[in-house]
Amino acid sequence: MATDYLKLDLLLDENKLQEGALAVLKHVRPDWDRANVNFKVFTDGISNKLIGAYLGDDKRNMVLVRIFGRKTELIINRELELKAFQVLYEAGLGPKLHATFKNGISYGYMPGSILSTESVRSDELYPIIAKEMARLHTLKPKDGFKNEPALFVTLRNWLKVLPEQFEDEKKNERYVKEGPSHERLEEEMKQLEEVLLPLKSPVVFAHNDLLLANIIHDKQENKVYFIDYEYANYNFQAFEIGNHFDEYCGVDEVDYNLYPEKEHQLKWIREYLKAWNELNSIAEPITDLQVEKLYVLANKFSLFEGFSISMQLYDSFKNTGKNEFLWLRTVDDNMSFHFKALKAAESRTIQVPTCYAISRVLPVGCSLLLGTWGLIQAHNSTIDFDFLDYGIARFNEYFKNKEKFFALKLPE
C-alpha cells in the first residue's frame, strides 16, 4: 500500500482551530488564497476536534483537519487508522488522506449531512446503508491488519487503562457507588467470550463505530458514506450490525425507545444479505433461517458494545444498550413483547428471521464495549459531554438485561 500523504511536523492547539487549519492548508493546499478561505467547525463528534476549510463557497471540496482527543491513543491504534483510510479510499468507500501531523490528520470531505434518529430508519435510507455496509465487509485488507476479530483484544486493552479512581471527589464518589469494579468487568468479559465465541459469527473487515454522526447522506448523489475509521478492523459481522442498530437511539440524548423493532431489523438484514450475496457471487436464495440467525447474533453482540463504551466514558470523565433489553429503562412491557415475538419467530420458518436472530444476540457485546469506552473517555476527554452519566447508564442496562439476552436461542 503506497503512502502518498504528507507527514507534517506540526502540533496544533485544539483551542485555535482556524489557526491550525491554515497551518495545514499551507502544505496540502498551497495554491489557496488564505483571504478567501472559509471555515466550518463540526460539533457532532465526542472524541476529537474537527474543522473544515473551503475556498469561497465550494464546500464539496472542503479539507478537514482533525485534532485527536486527549489521550485517545490509549484506545485507538493510529497506525491502523491511517491504513484504514487508504484501504477505503482505494476501494472508493472513503475520502483521501492528505496529511498527518503530531496530534491529528487532514483528509477529504464527503459531502452530505449526518443521519438523525429519524432518517436512519427511513425506507429511503436503510437499504442504502445496509448495502454500503455489505460493500465494506467484502474488503480484505492485509497490510497491518490481522484477519481475526478485534473485539476481545480491544476490550482487554481498554481494561488495562481504566481508572482506579477520579481526582474529583464527587465524581469519584459516584464512580465507586455506581460503577463496576475492575474484577467484575474481567468476569463479565470472560462470560461474554464463553457465550459469543461459540456463535461463530463470520469475521469481516468492519467500521466498528457506525454511530449516526459517522454516516453521511449525500442527497445530490443519493449515496451514503461511512466516515471516521479510528476503530476500523476485522471483527464479527454480527457485531457491526448490532452496533449499528444500537446507535439508532442517538448519543447526545439517548432514547432507548428508538431501538429498531424486530420488523425493521428483519427488513434491514434482508437488504444486507441480498447485497452480501451479490457482492460475493452467491447464487443461493436467502433463507428465513439465515435472517433469523443474524438477527439473534447482532442483538447479543450489541450488549458487549454498551458495556465497553461505558468503561471508556468513565475514564474520560476523570478529567473534565441498546437493544430491546438494553434500551428499556422503563418500558418493560415493550421488552417482553419483543422477547416473546422472537420466541414465536423461532418456532416457525419465515423468509426474514435467521439473520435477525443473530443480530438479537449481538447487542450484549455492544453494550459491554460501549460501557468500557465510556469509562476511559470520562477519564481523559476534554470534550463537553457527560461521559460518566452515559457510561453508567450503559452499564445499568447491561447488568439489568444480560440474562434475558443470553437466553435467546438461535434457530436450527
Secondary structure, 3 states (H helix, E strand, C coil): CCCCCEECCCCCCCCCHHHHHHHHHHHHCCCCCHHHEEEEEECCCCCCEEEEEEECCCHHHCEEEEECCCCHHHCCCHHHHHHHHHHHHHCCCCCCEEEEECCEEEEECCCCEECCCCHHHCCCCHHHHHHHHHHHHCCCCCCCCCCCCCHHHHHHHHHHCCCCCCCCHHHHHHHHHHCCCHHHHHHHHHHHHHHHHHHCCCEEEECCCCCHHHEEEECCCCEEEECCCCCCEEEEHHHHHHHHHHHHHCCCCCCHHHCCCHHHHHHHHHHHHHHHHHHCCCCCCCCHHHHHHHHHHHHHHHHHHHHHHHHHHHHHHCCCCCCCCCCCCCCHHHHHHHHHHHHHHHCCCCCCCHHHHHHHHCHHHHHHHHHHHHHHHHHHCCCCCCHHHHHHHHHHHHHHHHHHHHCCCCCC
